[in-house]
Amino acid sequence: MSPHVERVDRETLEWLIASGMLKDAETVERYRQARYGWLGGRTYPYAEHELLRLVTDWCVWLFAFDDAFCESDRRAAEIARTLPQFYAVLEGLDGGYEVDDRFARTLLEIKNRIAARADGDQLDRWCSVTKDYLFAQVWEAANREDDVVPTLEDYLFMRRRTGAMLTVFALIDIAAGHRLTPEEWRHPAVRAITESANDVVVWDNDLISYAKESESGNARNNLVNVLAVHGGVSRQAAMERIGTMRNKAITDMIERRPTLEALGSEAVHAYVRGLEFWISGSVDYSLTSSRYTLAWQQRLAEE
């Protein structure tokens, strides 16, 4: 756990309120109780204070965007029409393009803060995967709108983008202070371990958030439902299969360590440790945060 966690939790909430991304006092209180600073403190425990603020603010931006766009009744076309402002921010506001969406304005602030601490390659990497994440939300919204449970193949492919993990993984070497070179970022073993870590975190999230999502419009975009519907199995059997898939991905990560260690790169070592912190930290946070525990408690009370 980061020694800066309590301070960052307080500062991030203040920043979030000032941004205007939260719509009312009830939502503010819900975010206060969720203690999102503890997610940053667990997943980037090595980061100095200002960098921990940056990565935690980005995580909270993702939660706020998810609540407003991805776990709502917004239609795919409505989400698609917001993309120009987000893409303009990420690609550069050329020709006097104006941004008036509050999420886009805050995205611009985050991008500028990243640019101040990153080199051009690191910033471009983050912008690229963030654009992929935003576009993938249109696909999710179309599933909700048309009441479609995607096939397993489609879901596994798109979940690596809808989960936003590549956007937070792209900040690991910035937060750690050890820059991955473009060659290291593209190295087959680095790409493979990144993909496995991505799978583990989003599959864990599908399990942990199932109680919260199962009664919502976004239930179709959950691996439990995908396996239950297309595999013709019970929810319990689907969850057990996810556990097996998760363990295989962890094994794959462990088996790639010798290849990565042979590179002799301090930046690669720090990046792999950052992936591991994300796996353990996201579970630890989710098992203690009201964002997820309240839904479990409600489900148990109903049963």
C-alpha positions in Angstrom: 0.0 0.0 0.0 1.3 3.4 -0.9 2.1 5.7 2.1 0.3 8.5 0.2 -3.0 6.7 0.0 -5.1 8.7 2.4 -3.9 12.0 1.0 -4.5 10.9 -2.6 -7.9 9.5 -1.8 -9.0 12.9 -0.4 -7.3 15.0 -3.2 -8.7 12.8 -6.0 -12.3 13.2 -4.7 -11.8 16.9 -4.4 -10.5 17.0 -8.0 -13.4 14.8 -9.2 -16.0 17.1 -7.6 -14.3 20.2 -9.2 -14.3 18.5 -12.6 -18.1 18.5 -12.8 -18.2 14.8 -13.9 -20.4 13.8 -10.9 -24.0 14.9 -11.4 -25.3 15.3 -7.8 -24.6 15.1 -4.1 -25.8 11.5 -3.9 -23.2 10.4 -6.5 -20.5 12.4 -4.8 -21.2 10.5 -1.5 -21.2 7.2 -3.4 -17.8 8.0 -4.7 -16.5 9.1 -1.3 -17.6 5.8 0.2 -15.9 3.8 -2.6 -12.5 5.2 -1.6 -11.0 5.1 -5.0 -7.7 6.3 -3.7 -7.2 2.9 -2.2 -7.3 1.4 -5.8 -4.4 3.6 -6.8 -2.6 3.0 -3.6 -2.7 -0.7 -4.1 -2.0 -0.9 -7.8 0.8 1.7 -7.9 2.3 1.5 -4.4 5.7 2.4 -5.8 4.6 5.8 -7.2 5.6 9.1 -5.7 2.8 11.4 -4.5 2.2 13.5 -7.7 2.4 10.4 -10.0 0.1 8.5 -7.7 -2.4 11.4 -8.0 -2.1 11.3 -11.7 -2.7 7.6 -12.1 -5.5 7.6 -9.5 -7.2 10.5 -11.1 -7.1 8.6 -14.4 -8.6 5.5 -12.8 -11.4 7.7 -11.3 -12.0 9.3 -14.7 -12.6 5.8 -16.1 -15.0 5.0 -13.3 -17.0 8.2 -13.8 -17.0 7.7 -17.6 -18.1 4.1 -17.1 -21.0 5.1 -14.9 -22.1 7.9 -17.2 -21.7 6.2 -20.5 -21.2 2.4 -20.1 -23.5 1.4 -17.3 -26.4 3.6 -18.4 -29.2 3.5 -20.9 -27.2 5.7 -23.4 -27.6 4.4 -27.0 -24.7 3.4 -29.1 -25.3 6.3 -31.5 -25.3 8.8 -28.6 -22.0 7.5 -27.4 -20.6 7.5 -30.9 -21.5 11.2 -31.4 -19.3 12.1 -28.4 -16.2 10.4 -29.9 -15.0 13.4 -32.0 -14.4 15.5 -28.9 -12.5 12.7 -27.2 -10.5 11.9 -30.3 -9.7 15.5 -30.9 -8.2 15.7 -27.4 -6.1 12.6 -27.8 -4.9 13.5 -31.3 -4.4 17.2 -30.6 -6.8 20.1 -30.8 -5.9 21.5 -34.2 -7.7 24.2 -36.1 -9.3 25.7 -33.0 -11.5 22.7 -32.3 -13.6 23.4 -29.2 -14.3 20.9 -26.4 -17.3 21.5 -24.3 -18.1 18.0 -22.9 -17.0 17.9 -19.3 -15.5 14.4 -19.7 -13.5 15.6 -22.7 -12.3 18.7 -20.9 -11.1 16.6 -18.0 -9.5 14.1 -20.4 -7.5 17.0 -21.9 -6.3 17.9 -18.4 -5.2 14.3 -17.7 -3.4 14.2 -21.1 -1.5 17.4 -20.4 -0.4 16.1 -17.0 0.8 12.8 -18.6 2.6 14.8 -21.2 4.5 16.7 -18.5 5.9 13.5 -17.0 6.2 11.3 -20.1 8.2 11.3 -23.3 6.6 11.3 -26.8 6.5 7.6 -27.1 4.9 7.0 -23.7 2.3 9.7 -24.4 1.5 8.3 -27.9 1.2 4.8 -26.4 -1.4 6.0 -23.8 -3.3 8.0 -26.4 -3.5 5.1 -28.8 -4.9 2.6 -26.2 -7.3 5.2 -24.8 -8.8 5.7 -28.3 -9.3 1.9 -28.6 -11.0 1.9 -25.2 -13.4 4.7 -26.1 -14.3 3.2 -29.5 -15.0 -0.2 -27.8 -17.7 1.4 -25.7 -19.8 1.8 -28.8 -19.7 -1.9 -29.3 -20.7 -2.5 -25.7 -23.6 0.0 -26.0 -24.8 -1.8 -29.2 -24.9 -5.1 -27.3 -27.1 -3.4 -24.6 -29.3 -1.7 -27.1 -30.0 -4.7 -29.2 -30.1 -7.2 -26.2 -27.2 -9.2 -27.7 -24.9 -11.4 -25.7 -21.7 -11.5 -27.7 -20.0 -14.8 -28.7 -17.1 -15.9 -26.5 -14.6 -15.2 -29.3 -15.9 -11.7 -29.8 -16.1 -11.0 -26.1 -12.6 -12.2 -25.2 -11.2 -10.0 -28.0 -13.2 -6.9 -27.2 -12.9 -7.2 -23.4 -9.2 -6.5 -23.7 -10.3 -3.1 -24.9 -13.5 -2.4 -23.0 -11.8 -3.1 -19.7 -9.4 -0.1 -20.1 -6.5 -2.0 -18.6 -4.1 -1.2 -21.4 -4.7 2.5 -20.6 -3.6 2.0 -17.0 -0.8 -0.5 -17.9 0.5 2.3 -20.2 1.1 4.4 -17.2 3.1 1.9 -15.2 6.6 2.8 -16.6 5.7 6.5 -16.1 4.7 5.9 -12.5 7.7 3.7 -11.8 10.2 6.1 -13.3 11.7 3.5 -15.6 10.9 4.1 -19.3 10.2 1.2 -21.6 11.8 1.8 -25.0 9.5 1.3 -28.0 11.4 -1.9 -28.7 10.8 -3.2 -25.2 7.1 -2.3 -25.4 6.7 -4.2 -28.6 8.8 -7.2 -27.5 6.8 -10.4 -28.0 7.2 -11.5 -24.4 6.2 -8.1 -23.1 3.1 -8.1 -25.3 2.2 -11.6 -24.3 2.5 -11.0 -20.5 0.5 -7.8 -20.9 -2.2 -9.7 -22.7 -2.3 -12.3 -19.9 -2.4 -9.7 -17.2 -5.1 -7.9 -19.0 -7.2 -11.1 -19.2 -6.7 -11.8 -15.5 -7.8 -8.4 -14.3 -10.9 -8.1 -16.5 -12.0 -11.7 -15.8 -11.6 -11.1 -12.1 -13.7 -7.9 -12.5 -16.4 -9.9 -14.3 -16.6 -12.3 -11.4 -16.4 -9.6 -8.7 -18.8 -7.2 -10.4 -21.4 -9.8 -11.5 -23.6 -9.1 -8.5 -23.6 -5.4 -9.4 -24.1 -6.0 -13.2 -26.4 -9.0 -13.3 -29.6 -7.0 -12.9 -28.4 -4.1 -15.0 -28.6 -3.4 -18.7 -24.9 -4.2 -19.0 -25.3 -7.8 -17.8 -24.9 -8.9 -21.4 -21.3 -7.6 -21.4 -20.1 -10.0 -18.6 -18.1 -13.2 -19.2 -20.4 -15.1 -16.8 -23.4 -14.5 -19.0 -21.4 -15.1 -22.2 -20.4 -18.5 -21.0 -23.8 -19.4 -19.6 -25.7 -18.3 -22.7 -23.4 -19.7 -25.4 -22.1 -22.6 -23.4 -25.5 -23.7 -22.1 -24.1 -24.0 -18.5 -25.2 -22.7 -15.1 -23.9 -19.5 -13.7 -21.9 -21.5 -11.2 -20.3 -23.6 -13.9 -19.5 -20.5 -15.9 -17.8 -18.9 -12.9 -15.8 -22.1 -12.3 -14.7 -22.1 -16.0 -13.6 -18.4 -15.6 -11.5 -19.5 -12.6 -9.8 -22.1 -14.7 -9.1 -19.6 -17.5 -7.7 -17.2 -15.0 -5.3 -19.7 -13.5 -4.1 -20.6 -16.9 -3.3 -17.0 -17.7 -1.4 -16.6 -14.4 0.6 -19.7 -15.2 1.4 -18.2 -18.6 2.7 -15.1 -16.9 4.9 -17.1 -14.6 6.3 -19.2 -17.5 7.3 -16.0 -19.4 9.4 -14.6 -16.5 12.7 -16.3 -17.5 12.5 -14.8 -21.0 11.7 -11.3 -19.6 14.5 -11.5 -17.0 16.9 -12.5 -19.7 16.4 -9.1 -21.3 18.3 -7.6 -18.3 16.2 -4.4 -18.4 15.3 -2.6 -15.2 12.4 -1.0 -17.0 10.9 -4.4 -18.1 11.3 -5.7 -14.5 9.5 -2.7 -13.1 6.8 -3.1 -15.7 6.2 -6.7 -14.9 6.0 -5.9 -11.2 3.5 -3.2 -12.1 1.3 -5.8 -13.8 1.5 -8.0 -10.8 0.6 -5.2 -8.5 -2.4 -4.5 -10.7 -3.6 -8.1 -10.4 -3.3 -8.3 -6.7 -4.3 -4.7 -6.0 -7.4 -4.7 -8.0 -8.7 -7.8 -6.2 -7.8 -6.4 -2.8 -9.5 -3.2 -3.6 -12.7 -4.8 -5.1 -13.2 -7.0 -2.1 -13.2 -4.0 0.3 -14.8 -1.2 -1.8 -18.5 -0.3 -1.5 -18.6 -0.1 -5.3 -18.8 -3.9 -5.3 -19.6 -5.0 -1.7 -22.9 -3.2 -1.5 -24.2 -5.2 -4.5 -23.1 -8.5 -2.8 -24.8 -7.5 0.4 -28.0 -6.6 -1.3 -28.0 -9.9 -3.3 -27.5 -12.0 -0.1 -30.3 -10.1 1.7 -32.7 -10.8 -1.2 -31.8 -14.5 -1.2 
